[in-house]
Amino acid sequence: MAPLHPIFWISTTWFAMGLPFVALSGASSIMYKNLGVSDAQIAFWTSIIMIPWTLKPLWGPFLELYKTRKFFVYTTQLFTGLVFGMIGLTLQLDQFFSTSIALFMIIAISGATHDTAADGVYLNELNVTQQAKYVGWQGAFYNIAKVFSGGVLVYLAGELEQRIGIQSAWMIVMFVYGLIMLCIGLYSIKILPSNQEGLKETSLKEGLATLKDVIVTFFQKKNIVFSLCFIIFYRFAEGQAIKITPLFFKAARSEGGLGLSTSEIGLLYGVFGAVAFVLGSIVAGHFVSKKGLDRTRLMILCAFFNIPFVAYALLAIFVPTQLWIIAAAVAIEYFGYGFGFIGIILFIMQNIAPGKYKMAHYAFGSGLVNLGFMIPSMISGVLSDYLGYKEFFIWVLFATIPAFVVSWLVPLKGKEEIKEEQKN
């Protein structure tokens, strides 16, 4: 039997990769906002729970030593589904915030493990040309999950809030998250490539020795300092803007916000954001697939990624009442995000991952990408409270400057060098 087309497993795997990540970093913010938690607490705690996506390289090498990557993909999908169900139940408790945050942290650990294994499947199943070809689709389905989580499910929560109350509404939404992850897990058991042999079990001592070698060889890579600066600063502005934007949309107009309902926010992300996000990702995939990633293309990707934050600054300055104007701003930003995010994915895939431990080194790179998002997100709530929404989004525009600097200065590998490293 001929192997299935890669899109059959890339689509669901990257949707499952994006869904819990965005639930934790985005939808949970709206949930806590509606439940009366302050912006500063929301920004800090919904950022700190993302730390497993930064630390995942520490256990990445052990995934290469035990079981198959496919095993870790579907088991974490199933486990994440069950924990989402538990979160739904905790929302009825008096101590819902601390309990749900703890469970979200468990989901983050499971999700980070899933992502490491999924990246390993992608890097091992596809050659360099295919990786560039499907990176756009990879980003598209990740982005679909982002929009589905921040759009469709938030809209559902908003509609349910009016009928059954905030806590019950979000309990049902958490159950929906869980059901989706369980279904994808069962699908993955059948559909993921299974031609990878399970690796031989080794002792803990050998596993730790491998981890040490992974870390040492990672920091021995050519131009690693420049690469690390690029990875961390590419998302510096985005980490601040994306965390505060939904809170800005929800905040009362008397507080400088737009005063939108939960359903309206879901509609903006689920319709206008969805179309723009997917288009941006697919167009970017074609943009880089033929000639790869060179200096000019990287700068273009960086510009698409950062300049659209001007739209949110204008919203904060003029505070429009027309929903179509807000929708246009969301569409502009989401298209730019979908287009520009491809730059950092492909950079790590081709400039960081190749070599002996490509799965673990890709995990290191993507973990640091999350760190570049998490740190500015943690401080965004304090900055927003101190500056106010208008001044905060103006500051975000200045915060885009480091991304342009590192995109211009970071050394890039040529196609031949990448192919040679892929062979090793």
Secondary structure as GFF3:
##gff-version 3
##sequence-region A 1 424
A	DSSP	alpha_helix	7	22	.	.	.	ID=ss1
A	DSSP	pi_helix	23	27	.	.	.	ID=ss2
A	DSSP	alpha_helix	28	34	.	.	.	ID=ss3
A	DSSP	alpha_helix	39	48	.	.	.	ID=ss4
A	DSSP	alpha_helix	52	55	.	.	.	ID=ss5
A	DSSP	three_ten_helix	56	58	.	.	.	ID=ss6
A	DSSP	alpha_helix	60	63	.	.	.	ID=ss7
A	DSSP	alpha_helix	69	90	.	.	.	ID=ss8
A	DSSP	alpha_helix	96	125	.	.	.	ID=ss9
A	DSSP	alpha_helix	128	147	.	.	.	ID=ss10
A	DSSP	pi_helix	148	153	.	.	.	ID=ss11
A	DSSP	alpha_helix	154	164	.	.	.	ID=ss12
A	DSSP	alpha_helix	166	191	.	.	.	ID=ss13
A	DSSP	alpha_helix	204	219	.	.	.	ID=ss14
A	DSSP	alpha_helix	224	233	.	.	.	ID=ss15
A	DSSP	alpha_helix	236	250	.	.	.	ID=ss16
A	DSSP	three_ten_helix	253	255	.	.	.	ID=ss17
A	DSSP	alpha_helix	262	267	.	.	.	ID=ss18
A	DSSP	pi_helix	268	273	.	.	.	ID=ss19
A	DSSP	alpha_helix	274	289	.	.	.	ID=ss20
A	DSSP	alpha_helix	295	306	.	.	.	ID=ss21
A	DSSP	alpha_helix	309	318	.	.	.	ID=ss22
A	DSSP	alpha_helix	323	347	.	.	.	ID=ss23
A	DSSP	pi_helix	348	352	.	.	.	ID=ss24
A	DSSP	alpha_helix	358	387	.	.	.	ID=ss25
A	DSSP	alpha_helix	389	399	.	.	.	ID=ss26
A	DSSP	alpha_helix	401	409	.	.	.	ID=ss27
A	DSSP	alpha_helix	415	423	.	.	.	ID=ss28
###
